[in-house]
């Protein structure tokens, strides 16, 4: 969320622009491989769950990012970056990551 000016109401944050982006280290590297180097010999492995996981999967498909997805019962997390453009600073807010149960851990090892 881009904040171009300070809020007029104390303790209320209202964004001026919102950029929705499915990302993470692997997905960002995949974009560099594809868009900068024209290389498509990679595979991103995603650990996904819930509606957020479906959004990630759909966005990866739409962007033609090559993925193999492992699904869990908990939900993938959402992170929010508040970019204070007028102060040239940023605050990152991370939800806790999903919990993987014992059976999912064992299946993940088999998946790899």
C-alpha positions as CSV (number, residue, x, y, z in Angstrom):
1,X,0.0,0.0,0.0
2,X,1.5,3.3,-1.1
3,X,1.0,6.3,1.2
4,X,1.8,9.5,-0.6
5,X,1.0,11.9,2.3
6,X,0.4,11.7,6.0
7,X,-3.0,10.7,7.2
8,X,-5.4,13.5,8.2
9,X,-6.9,11.2,10.9
10,X,-4.5,10.1,13.7
11,X,-4.0,6.3,13.9
12,X,-5.8,5.7,10.6
13,X,-3.9,4.6,7.5
14,X,-5.6,5.1,4.2
15,X,-3.6,4.1,1.1
16,X,-3.3,6.2,-2.0
17,X,-2.4,3.2,-4.2
18,X,-2.5,-0.5,-3.7
19,X,-0.2,-2.9,-5.6
20,X,-1.3,-6.5,-5.3
21,X,1.6,-8.8,-5.9
22,X,2.1,-12.5,-5.4
23,X,5.7,-12.8,-4.4
24,X,8.3,-14.5,-2.4
25,X,12.0,-15.3,-2.9
26,X,11.4,-18.1,-5.5
27,X,8.7,-16.3,-7.4
28,X,10.7,-13.1,-7.6
29,X,13.8,-15.0,-8.9
30,X,11.5,-16.8,-11.4
31,X,10.4,-13.4,-12.7
32,X,14.0,-12.3,-13.1
33,X,14.9,-15.5,-14.9
34,X,11.9,-15.1,-17.3
35,X,11.7,-11.4,-17.8
36,X,15.3,-10.3,-17.6
37,X,17.2,-13.4,-18.9
38,X,14.5,-15.1,-21.0
39,X,15.3,-18.3,-19.1
40,X,12.5,-20.8,-18.4
41,X,14.4,-23.8,-17.1
42,X,13.3,-23.3,-13.5
43,X,10.6,-24.7,-11.3
44,X,9.2,-22.9,-8.2
45,X,7.9,-25.2,-5.5
46,X,5.1,-23.6,-3.6
47,X,3.7,-24.6,-0.2
48,X,0.0,-23.4,-0.5
49,X,-3.2,-23.6,1.5
50,X,-6.6,-22.1,1.6
51,X,-8.1,-19.3,-0.5
52,X,-4.8,-17.3,-0.4
53,X,-3.1,-20.4,-1.8
54,X,-5.6,-20.5,-4.7
55,X,-4.9,-16.8,-5.4
56,X,-1.2,-17.5,-5.5
57,X,-1.7,-20.5,-7.8
58,X,-3.9,-18.5,-10.1
59,X,-1.6,-15.5,-10.3
60,X,1.4,-17.8,-11.0
61,X,-0.5,-19.4,-13.8
62,X,-1.6,-16.0,-15.2
63,X,2.1,-14.8,-15.1
64,X,3.2,-18.2,-16.6
65,X,5.5,-18.8,-13.6
66,X,6.4,-22.5,-13.6
67,X,5.3,-24.0,-10.3
68,X,4.7,-27.3,-8.6
69,X,2.4,-26.9,-5.7
70,X,2.1,-28.8,-2.4
71,X,-1.2,-28.2,-0.7
72,X,-1.7,-28.1,3.1
73,X,-4.8,-27.7,5.2
74,X,-3.8,-24.3,6.8
75,X,-3.9,-21.1,4.8
76,X,-1.0,-19.4,3.1
77,X,-0.2,-16.0,4.6
78,X,-0.7,-12.5,3.4
79,X,1.9,-9.8,4.0
80,X,1.3,-6.1,3.7
81,X,3.9,-3.5,3.0
82,X,3.1,0.1,4.0
83,X,5.3,2.3,1.8
84,X,5.5,5.8,3.3
85,X,6.5,7.5,0.0
86,X,6.5,11.0,1.7
87,X,9.1,9.8,4.3
88,X,11.0,7.3,2.0
89,X,10.4,4.4,4.4
90,X,8.5,1.2,4.6
91,X,6.8,-1.0,7.3
92,X,6.3,-4.7,6.5
93,X,3.5,-6.5,8.3
94,X,3.7,-10.3,8.1
95,X,0.9,-12.7,9.1
96,X,2.2,-15.8,10.9
97,X,3.0,-18.6,8.5
98,X,0.8,-21.6,8.1
99,X,1.1,-24.6,10.4
100,X,1.9,-27.9,8.8
101,X,0.7,-31.0,10.6
102,X,2.8,-34.2,11.0
103,X,1.1,-36.0,8.1
104,X,1.7,-33.0,5.8
105,X,5.3,-32.9,6.9
106,X,5.7,-36.6,5.9
107,X,3.9,-36.1,2.6
108,X,6.1,-33.0,1.9
109,X,9.2,-35.1,2.3
110,X,7.8,-37.7,-0.2
111,X,6.9,-34.8,-2.5
112,X,10.5,-33.7,-2.7
